[in-house]
Amino acid sequence: MALTNKQQFVICSMVNADPSYVPENESEEAKEYRESLVAEADALEKRYGKRPIYEIPIDPWDDEEEGDEIHEEIKKVSIDSSDEDDDPREIVKEKPLIKDVLAHYKAREFETLTYCELNEFRKAAILRRERELAKKVLNRMRFLSKAGKVTKKERIAAAYL
């Protein structure tokens, strides 16, 4: 098993802080990686007179497998109706799918949508690669802007979406 990006990041931070530190219960891979960084840093320090600082950016998509395992564990946990006094933040809700968002906005009358709703509708259409629908929504947004039916607060709110 190779080291994840987060593990490499932690080891680099550790080597930057104190190259002589050896953590307890270190795996063989982590030990090899840490020792290679220390050896490289020592060689560069001898050659150039300065010790390098190692930086590994954390990739948010690096641990997809770990995230899938967490979601599976969450799905296994059943929520009893007797636990109504529990904190509502503990209940995990899935985000609505893009196609569900599109279906929601397509079901409503086009002329009744607000500027912010049109902005969300356009984003969903773009993500689903429905170019013509996105153009139609953009034209409606332009019409509302030119007609003066969009307030400054709506523009700001739409910018945050």
C-alpha positions in Angstrom: 0.0 0.0 0.0 1.5 3.4 -1.0 1.4 6.4 1.2 -1.5 8.7 0.6 -1.1 12.4 -0.2 -2.1 13.3 3.3 0.4 10.9 4.9 3.1 12.4 2.7 2.0 15.9 3.7 2.2 15.0 7.4 5.6 13.4 7.1 7.0 16.4 5.1 5.7 18.8 7.8 7.3 16.6 10.5 10.7 16.6 8.6 10.5 20.4 8.2 9.8 20.9 11.9 12.4 18.4 13.3 14.4 16.1 11.0 15.7 14.1 13.9 12.2 13.2 15.3 11.2 9.5 14.9 7.5 8.8 15.6 6.4 5.8 17.5 4.6 3.0 15.6 5.8 4.2 12.2 5.1 1.9 9.3 7.9 0.7 7.0 6.7 2.8 4.1 6.5 6.0 6.2 9.9 5.3 7.7 11.5 4.8 4.2 9.8 8.0 3.0 10.9 10.1 6.1 14.4 8.8 5.9 14.7 9.5 2.2 13.5 13.1 2.8 16.0 13.6 5.6 18.9 12.2 3.5 18.0 14.4 0.6 17.7 17.4 2.8 21.1 16.7 4.4 22.7 16.3 1.0 21.1 19.6 -0.3 22.2 21.4 2.9 25.8 20.3 2.4 25.8 21.3 -1.2 24.0 24.7 -1.0 24.2 25.6 2.7 20.5 25.8 3.2 18.0 23.1 4.2 15.0 22.7 1.9 11.4 23.0 3.0 9.2 20.2 1.7 5.7 20.9 0.6 3.1 18.4 -0.6 -0.2 19.9 -1.5 -3.2 18.0 -0.2 -5.3 16.8 -3.1 -9.0 16.7 -2.0 -9.7 13.8 -4.5 -6.8 11.7 -3.2 -8.8 9.8 -0.6 -12.0 8.9 -2.5 -11.8 5.3 -1.3 -11.6 6.5 2.3 -14.7 8.8 1.7 -16.6 5.9 0.2 -15.9 3.8 3.2 -17.2 6.6 5.5 -20.4 7.0 3.5 -21.0 3.2 3.6 -20.6 3.3 7.4 -23.0 6.2 7.6 -25.6 4.4 5.5 -25.3 1.3 7.9 -26.3 3.4 10.9 -30.1 3.4 11.4 -31.9 6.3 12.8 -34.5 5.4 15.4 -37.6 7.5 15.8 -37.1 7.4 19.5 -34.0 9.5 19.2 -35.9 12.7 18.5 -34.0 14.6 21.2 -30.6 14.1 19.4 -28.8 16.9 17.7 -30.3 17.3 14.2 -26.8 18.0 12.8 -25.9 14.4 13.4 -28.5 13.3 10.8 -26.7 13.0 7.4 -28.6 14.2 4.4 -27.4 13.6 0.8 -27.1 16.5 -1.5 -29.7 16.6 -4.2 -28.5 15.3 -7.5 -28.1 17.7 -10.4 -30.8 15.9 -12.4 -33.2 16.3 -9.5 -32.4 20.0 -9.4 -33.0 20.3 -13.1 -36.3 18.4 -12.8 -37.4 20.7 -10.0 -36.8 23.8 -12.0 -38.2 22.4 -15.3 -41.5 21.5 -13.5 -42.0 25.1 -12.4 -43.2 27.9 -14.7 -40.2 29.5 -16.3 -41.5 33.1 -16.0 -42.1 32.8 -12.2 -38.5 31.9 -11.3 -36.5 34.5 -9.5 -33.1 35.7 -10.6 -31.3 33.5 -8.0 -33.4 30.5 -9.0 -32.5 31.1 -12.6 -28.9 31.3 -11.7 -29.1 27.9 -9.9 -31.1 26.5 -12.9 -28.4 27.7 -15.3 -25.6 26.1 -13.3 -27.4 22.8 -13.2 -28.1 22.9 -16.9 -24.4 23.6 -17.6 -23.3 20.8 -15.3 -25.6 18.4 -17.2 -24.3 19.8 -20.5 -27.6 21.1 -21.7 -26.3 24.0 -23.6 -29.5 25.2 -25.2 -31.4 25.2 -21.9 -28.5 27.2 -20.3 -28.7 29.8 -23.1 -32.5 30.1 -22.7 -32.1 30.7 -18.9 -29.3 33.2 -19.5 -31.5 35.1 -21.9 -34.3 35.2 -19.3 -31.7 36.5 -16.7 -30.6 39.2 -19.1 -34.2 40.2 -19.8 -34.9 40.6 -16.1 -31.7 42.7 -15.7 -32.6 45.0 -18.6 -36.2 45.4 -17.4 -35.0 46.5 -14.0 -36.7 43.6 -12.2 -33.5 42.5 -10.4 -32.5 44.2 -7.1 -29.0 44.8 -6.0 -29.5 42.3 -3.2 -30.6 39.6 -5.7 -27.5 40.2 -7.8 -25.3 39.8 -4.8 -27.1 36.7 -3.6 -26.8 35.2 -7.1 -23.1 35.9 -7.1 -22.7 33.8 -3.9 -24.5 30.8 -5.4 
